[in-house]
Amino acid sequence: MAKSNRTALITGSGRNIGRGCAAHLATLGFNVVINGSSNQKNCERVADEVRAAGTDAMIAMADCGDQTQVEEMAASAIKKFGRIDVLIHNAAIRPGAPFLEMSDTDLDQVMRVNTYAAVWLSRAALPGMIEAGWGRIINFTGMNAQRGSGGRPHVTMSKHAVVGLTKALAREFGPKGVTSNVISPGTFPGEGDNAAHGSLEKLLADVPVGRLGESDDIAALVAYLCGPYGGFVNGQLLQVNGGVEM
């Protein structure tokens, strides 16, 4: 497909859901900024997939909990491609800690990666989106956060904050041509948040459609939101979980 001259920045895109989103958007003609915090080889493999689809790729290794690194990543992407048209904040950490054992340091780190990075990146990307009259911001929450995950209060807090941020951005910048939505994935093999929940058989028992999720299930929704017919979806929490949460 011919290049769209639009660029997507996807945090946590070296594997799993982030990788799937990068591959799908490349088929739509988007250049992709691929982010990881440590495994550059994974990011390089995703970059190869993007380039094979006929678009350009940039690898931006950065810790999403570090404001300076996040802002430098965004600035580098804008310098190379002119602006960020699609911002997908997929990176997250999900450490376990009962509430009474959760330290302020633990809380701060989770909030920085899961929530503040979405703020920092949105702040960097929005001026270009507004100037272009078009933009897409997509954040992620999760089923366990929606339910109120025991043993992970800081994760639940951070993911609820992301929903609030997304709705605020949708209301403020929708009139400028920028939509903002949040996706809540279900159970996806390979995603760190699900590894602790037991065997695949146990996980499957909770899913009405009888299968676990695949990265393409999320990536196809992202492609729709960023495609020609996704512009009327704004400020929504979109559940992709096979019917576990309704």
Contacts in CASP RR format, 6 or more apart in sequence:
PFRMAT RR
TARGET T0000
AUTHOR 0000-0000-0000
METHOD contacts of the structure
MODEL  1
MAKSNRTALITGSGRNIGRGCAAHLATLGFNVVINGSSNQKNCERVADEV
RAAGTDAMIAMADCGDQTQVEEMAASAIKKFGRIDVLIHNAAIRPGAPFL
EMSDTDLDQVMRVNTYAAVWLSRAALPGMIEAGWGRIINFTGMNAQRGSG
GRPHVTMSKHAVVGLTKALAREFGPKGVTSNVISPGTFPGEGDNAAHGSL
EKLLADVPVGRLGESDDIAALVAYLCGPYGGFVNGQLLQVNGGVEM
1 27 0 8 1.000
1 28 0 8 1.000
1 29 0 8 1.000
1 53 0 8 1.000
1 54 0 8 1.000
2 29 0 8 1.000
3 29 0 8 1.000
3 31 0 8 1.000
3 54 0 8 1.000
3 55 0 8 1.000
3 56 0 8 1.000
4 28 0 8 1.000
4 29 0 8 1.000
4 30 0 8 1.000
6 29 0 8 1.000
6 30 0 8 1.000
6 31 0 8 1.000
6 85 0 8 1.000
6 86 0 8 1.000
7 30 0 8 1.000
7 31 0 8 1.000
7 32 0 8 1.000
7 33 0 8 1.000
7 77 0 8 1.000
7 81 0 8 1.000
7 82 0 8 1.000
7 83 0 8 1.000
7 84 0 8 1.000
7 85 0 8 1.000
7 86 0 8 1.000
8 21 0 8 1.000
8 22 0 8 1.000
8 25 0 8 1.000
8 30 0 8 1.000
8 31 0 8 1.000
8 32 0 8 1.000
8 33 0 8 1.000
8 84 0 8 1.000
8 85 0 8 1.000
8 86 0 8 1.000
8 87 0 8 1.000
8 88 0 8 1.000
8 226 0 8 1.000
9 32 0 8 1.000
9 33 0 8 1.000
9 35 0 8 1.000
9 60 0 8 1.000
9 73 0 8 1.000
9 74 0 8 1.000
9 77 0 8 1.000
9 84 0 8 1.000
9 86 0 8 1.000
9 87 0 8 1.000
9 88 0 8 1.000
9 121 0 8 1.000
9 125 0 8 1.000
10 18 0 8 1.000
10 21 0 8 1.000
10 22 0 8 1.000
10 25 0 8 1.000
10 32 0 8 1.000
10 33 0 8 1.000
10 34 0 8 1.000
10 35 0 8 1.000
10 88 0 8 1.000
10 90 0 8 1.000
11 35 0 8 1.000
11 36 0 8 1.000
11 64 0 8 1.000
11 88 0 8 1.000
11 89 0 8 1.000
11 90 0 8 1.000
11 91 0 8 1.000
11 117 0 8 1.000
11 121 0 8 1.000
12 18 0 8 1.000
12 35 0 8 1.000
12 36 0 8 1.000
12 37 0 8 1.000
12 64 0 8 1.000
12 90 0 8 1.000
12 91 0 8 1.000
13 19 0 8 1.000
13 20 0 8 1.000
13 21 0 8 1.000
13 22 0 8 1.000
13 32 0 8 1.000
13 34 0 8 1.000
13 35 0 8 1.000
13 36 0 8 1.000
13 43 0 8 1.000
13 46 0 8 1.000
13 88 0 8 1.000
13 90 0 8 1.000
14 22 0 8 1.000
14 34 0 8 1.000
14 35 0 8 1.000
14 36 0 8 1.000
14 39 0 8 1.000
14 42 0 8 1.000
14 43 0 8 1.000
14 45 0 8 1.000
14 46 0 8 1.000
15 39 0 8 1.000
15 42 0 8 1.000
15 46 0 8 1.000
16 188 0 8 1.000
16 190 0 8 1.000
16 191 0 8 1.000
16 215 0 8 1.000
17 90 0 8 1.000
17 140 0 8 1.000
17 185 0 8 1.000
17 188 0 8 1.000
17 191 0 8 1.000
17 215 0 8 1.000
17 218 0 8 1.000
17 219 0 8 1.000
18 88 0 8 1.000
18 90 0 8 1.000
18 215 0 8 1.000
18 219 0 8 1.000
19 42 0 8 1.000
19 46 0 8 1.000
19 49 0 8 1.000
19 215 0 8 1.000
20 215 0 8 1.000
20 216 0 8 1.000
20 218 0 8 1.000
20 219 0 8 1.000
21 88 0 8 1.000
21 90 0 8 1.000
21 215 0 8 1.000
21 218 0 8 1.000
21 219 0 8 1.000
21 222 0 8 1.000
22 32 0 8 1.000
22 34 0 8 1.000
22 46 0 8 1.000
22 49 0 8 1.000
22 50 0 8 1.000
22 57 0 8 1.000
23 46 0 8 1.000
23 49 0 8 1.000
23 50 0 8 1.000
23 53 0 8 1.000
23 219 0 8 1.000
24 216 0 8 1.000
24 219 0 8 1.000
24 220 0 8 1.000
24 222 0 8 1.000
24 223 0 8 1.000
25 32 0 8 1.000
25 86 0 8 1.000
25 219 0 8 1.000
25 222 0 8 1.000
25 223 0 8 1.000
25 226 0 8 1.000
26 32 0 8 1.000
26 49 0 8 1.000
26 50 0 8 1.000
26 53 0 8 1.000
26 54 0 8 1.000
26 55 0 8 1.000
26 57 0 8 1.000
27 53 0 8 1.000
27 223 0 8 1.000
28 223 0 8 1.000
28 226 0 8 1.000
28 227 0 8 1.000
29 53 0 8 1.000
29 54 0 8 1.000
29 55 0 8 1.000
30 55 0 8 1.000
30 85 0 8 1.000
30 86 0 8 1.000
30 226 0 8 1.000
31 50 0 8 1.000
31 55 0 8 1.000
31 56 0 8 1.000
31 57 0 8 1.000
31 58 0 8 1.000
31 81 0 8 1.000
32 46 0 8 1.000
32 47 0 8 1.000
32 50 0 8 1.000
32 55 0 8 1.000
32 56 0 8 1.000
32 57 0 8 1.000
32 58 0 8 1.000
33 57 0 8 1.000
33 58 0 8 1.000
33 59 0 8 1.000
33 60 0 8 1.000
33 73 0 8 1.000
33 77 0 8 1.000
33 81 0 8 1.000
33 84 0 8 1.000
34 43 0 8 1.000
34 46 0 8 1.000
34 47 0 8 1.000
34 50 0 8 1.000
34 57 0 8 1.000
34 58 0 8 1.000
34 59 0 8 1.000
34 60 0 8 1.000
35 43 0 8 1.000
35 59 0 8 1.000
35 60 0 8 1.000
35 61 0 8 1.000
35 62 0 8 1.000
35 64 0 8 1.000
35 73 0 8 1.000
35 91 0 8 1.000
36 42 0 8 1.000
36 43 0 8 1.000
36 60 0 8 1.000
36 61 0 8 1.000
36 62 0 8 1.000
36 91 0 8 1.000
37 61 0 8 1.000
37 62 0 8 1.000
37 63 0 8 1.000
37 64 0 8 1.000
37 91 0 8 1.000
38 61 0 8 1.000
40 59 0 8 1.000
40 61 0 8 1.000
43 59 0 8 1.000
43 61 0 8 1.000
44 59 0 8 1.000
46 57 0 8 1.000
47 57 0 8 1.000
47 58 0 8 1.000
47 59 0 8 1.000
48 57 0 8 1.000
50 56 0 8 1.000
50 57 0 8 1.000
51 57 0 8 1.000
56 81 0 8 1.000
58 76 0 8 1.000
58 77 0 8 1.000
58 80 0 8 1.000
58 81 0 8 1.000
60 73 0 8 1.000
60 76 0 8 1.000
60 77 0 8 1.000
62 69 0 8 1.000
62 70 0 8 1.000
62 72 0 8 1.000
62 73 0 8 1.000
63 69 0 8 1.000
63 70 0 8 1.000
63 113 0 8 1.000
64 70 0 8 1.000
64 89 0 8 1.000
64 91 0 8 1.000
64 112 0 8 1.000
64 113 0 8 1.000
64 117 0 8 1.000
65 109 0 8 1.000
65 112 0 8 1.000
65 113 0 8 1.000
65 116 0 8 1.000
65 117 0 8 1.000
66 112 0 8 1.000
67 112 0 8 1.000
67 116 0 8 1.000
67 120 0 8 1.000
70 117 0 8 1.000
70 120 0 8 1.000
70 121 0 8 1.000
71 120 0 8 1.000
71 124 0 8 1.000
74 84 0 8 1.000
74 120 0 8 1.000
74 121 0 8 1.000
74 124 0 8 1.000
74 125 0 8 1.000
75 124 0 8 1.000
77 84 0 8 1.000
78 84 0 8 1.000
78 124 0 8 1.000
78 128 0 8 1.000
83 125 0 8 1.000
83 128 0 8 1.000
83 129 0 8 1.000
83 131 0 8 1.000
83 132 0 8 1.000
84 121 0 8 1.000
84 124 0 8 1.000
84 125 0 8 1.000
84 128 0 8 1.000
84 129 0 8 1.000
85 129 0 8 1.000
85 132 0 8 1.000
85 134 0 8 1.000
85 135 0 8 1.000
85 136 0 8 1.000
86 135 0 8 1.000
86 136 0 8 1.000
86 137 0 8 1.000
86 138 0 8 1.000
86 226 0 8 1.000
87 121 0 8 1.000
87 122 0 8 1.000
87 125 0 8 1.000
87 136 0 8 1.000
87 137 0 8 1.000
87 138 0 8 1.000
88 138 0 8 1.000
88 139 0 8 1.000
88 222 0 8 1.000
89 117 0 8 1.000
89 118 0 8 1.000
89 121 0 8 1.000
89 138 0 8 1.000
89 139 0 8 1.000
89 140 0 8 1.000
89 162 0 8 1.000
90 140 0 8 1.000
91 113 0 8 1.000
91 117 0 8 1.000
92 113 0 8 1.000
92 114 0 8 1.000
92 140 0 8 1.000
92 155 0 8 1.000
92 158 0 8 1.000
92 159 0 8 1.000
92 193 0 8 1.000
93 109 0 8 1.000
93 110 0 8 1.000
93 113 0 8 1.000
93 114 0 8 1.000
93 155 0 8 1.000
94 152 0 8 1.000
94 155 0 8 1.000
94 192 0 8 1.000
94 193 0 8 1.000
95 106 0 8 1.000
95 110 0 8 1.000
95 152 0 8 1.000
95 154 0 8 1.000
95 155 0 8 1.000
96 151 0 8 1.000
96 152 0 8 1.000
96 155 0 8 1.000
97 103 0 8 1.000
97 106 0 8 1.000
97 151 0 8 1.000
97 152 0 8 1.000
97 153 0 8 1.000
97 154 0 8 1.000
98 150 0 8 1.000
98 151 0 8 1.000
98 153 0 8 1.000
99 151 0 8 1.000
99 153 0 8 1.000
102 153 0 8 1.000
102 154 0 8 1.000
106 154 0 8 1.000
107 154 0 8 1.000
107 157 0 8 1.000
110 154 0 8 1.000
110 155 0 8 1.000
110 157 0 8 1.000
110 158 0 8 1.000
111 154 0 8 1.000
111 157 0 8 1.000
111 158 0 8 1.000
111 161 0 8 1.000
113 158 0 8 1.000
114 155 0 8 1.000
114 158 0 8 1.000
114 159 0 8 1.000
114 161 0 8 1.000
114 162 0 8 1.000
115 158 0 8 1.000
115 159 0 8 1.000
115 161 0 8 1.000
115 162 0 8 1.000
115 165 0 8 1.000
118 139 0 8 1.000
118 162 0 8 1.000
118 165 0 8 1.000
119 165 0 8 1.000
122 137 0 8 1.000
122 165 0 8 1.000
122 169 0 8 1.000
125 137 0 8 1.000
126 173 0 8 1.000
126 178 0 8 1.000
129 135 0 8 1.000
129 173 0 8 1.000
129 176 0 8 1.000
129 177 0 8 1.000
129 178 0 8 1.000
130 173 0 8 1.000
130 176 0 8 1.000
130 178 0 8 1.000
133 176 0 8 1.000
133 177 0 8 1.000
133 178 0 8 1.000
134 177 0 8 1.000
134 178 0 8 1.000
135 177 0 8 1.000
135 178 0 8 1.000
135 179 0 8 1.000
136 178 0 8 1.000
136 179 0 8 1.000
136 180 0 8 1.000
136 225 0 8 1.000
136 226 0 8 1.000
137 166 0 8 1.000
137 169 0 8 1.000
137 178 0 8 1.000
137 179 0 8 1.000
137 180 0 8 1.000
137 181 0 8 1.000
138 180 0 8 1.000
138 181 0 8 1.000
138 182 0 8 1.000
138 183 0 8 1.000
138 222 0 8 1.000
138 225 0 8 1.000
138 226 0 8 1.000
139 162 0 8 1.000
139 163 0 8 1.000
139 165 0 8 1.000
139 166 0 8 1.000
139 180 0 8 1.000
139 181 0 8 1.000
139 182 0 8 1.000
139 183 0 8 1.000
140 159 0 8 1.000
140 162 0 8 1.000
140 182 0 8 1.000
140 183 0 8 1.000
140 184 0 8 1.000
140 185 0 8 1.000
141 159 0 8 1.000
141 160 0 8 1.000
141 162 0 8 1.000
141 163 0 8 1.000
141 182 0 8 1.000
141 183 0 8 1.000
141 184 0 8 1.000
141 237 0 8 1.000
142 159 0 8 1.000
142 184 0 8 1.000
142 185 0 8 1.000
142 186 0 8 1.000
142 193 0 8 1.000
143 184 0 8 1.000
143 185 0 8 1.000
143 186 0 8 1.000
143 187 0 8 1.000
143 239 0 8 1.000
143 241 0 8 1.000
143 244 0 8 1.000
143 245 0 8 1.000
144 152 0 8 1.000
144 155 0 8 1.000
144 156 0 8 1.000
144 193 0 8 1.000
145 155 0 8 1.000
145 156 0 8 1.000
145 158 0 8 1.000
145 159 0 8 1.000
145 160 0 8 1.000
146 159 0 8 1.000
146 184 0 8 1.000
146 245 0 8 1.000
147 245 0 8 1.000
148 156 0 8 1.000
149 155 0 8 1.000
149 156 0 8 1.000
150 156 0 8 1.000
162 182 0 8 1.000
163 182 0 8 1.000
163 237 0 8 1.000
166 180 0 8 1.000
166 181 0 8 1.000
166 182 0 8 1.000
166 235 0 8 1.000
167 180 0 8 1.000
167 235 0 8 1.000
169 178 0 8 1.000
169 180 0 8 1.000
170 179 0 8 1.000
170 180 0 8 1.000
170 181 0 8 1.000
170 234 0 8 1.000
170 235 0 8 1.000
171 235 0 8 1.000
173 180 0 8 1.000
174 180 0 8 1.000
174 234 0 8 1.000
179 225 0 8 1.000
179 230 0 8 1.000
179 231 0 8 1.000
179 233 0 8 1.000
179 234 0 8 1.000
179 235 0 8 1.000
180 234 0 8 1.000
180 235 0 8 1.000
181 225 0 8 1.000
181 233 0 8 1.000
181 234 0 8 1.000
181 235 0 8 1.000
181 236 0 8 1.000
181 237 0 8 1.000
181 238 0 8 1.000
182 235 0 8 1.000
182 236 0 8 1.000
182 237 0 8 1.000
182 238 0 8 1.000
183 218 0 8 1.000
183 221 0 8 1.000
183 222 0 8 1.000
183 237 0 8 1.000
183 238 0 8 1.000
183 240 0 8 1.000
184 237 0 8 1.000
184 238 0 8 1.000
184 239 0 8 1.000
184 240 0 8 1.000
184 241 0 8 1.000
184 245 0 8 1.000
185 191 0 8 1.000
185 213 0 8 1.000
185 218 0 8 1.000
185 240 0 8 1.000
185 241 0 8 1.000
186 213 0 8 1.000
186 239 0 8 1.000
186 240 0 8 1.000
186 241 0 8 1.000
186 242 0 8 1.000
186 244 0 8 1.000
186 245 0 8 1.000
187 194 0 8 1.000
187 197 0 8 1.000
187 203 0 8 1.000
187 206 0 8 1.000
187 207 0 8 1.000
187 212 0 8 1.000
187 213 0 8 1.000
187 241 0 8 1.000
187 244 0 8 1.000
188 194 0 8 1.000
188 212 0 8 1.000
188 213 0 8 1.000
188 214 0 8 1.000
188 215 0 8 1.000
188 218 0 8 1.000
189 200 0 8 1.000
189 212 0 8 1.000
189 213 0 8 1.000
194 203 0 8 1.000
197 203 0 8 1.000
200 212 0 8 1.000
203 212 0 8 1.000
204 210 0 8 1.000
204 211 0 8 1.000
204 212 0 8 1.000
206 244 0 8 1.000
207 241 0 8 1.000
207 242 0 8 1.000
207 243 0 8 1.000
207 244 0 8 1.000
208 242 0 8 1.000
208 243 0 8 1.000
208 244 0 8 1.000
209 242 0 8 1.000
209 243 0 8 1.000
210 242 0 8 1.000
213 240 0 8 1.000
213 242 0 8 1.000
217 240 0 8 1.000
218 240 0 8 1.000
221 238 0 8 1.000
221 240 0 8 1.000
224 230 0 8 1.000
225 231 0 8 1.000
225 233 0 8 1.000
239 245 0 8 1.000
239 246 0 8 1.000
END
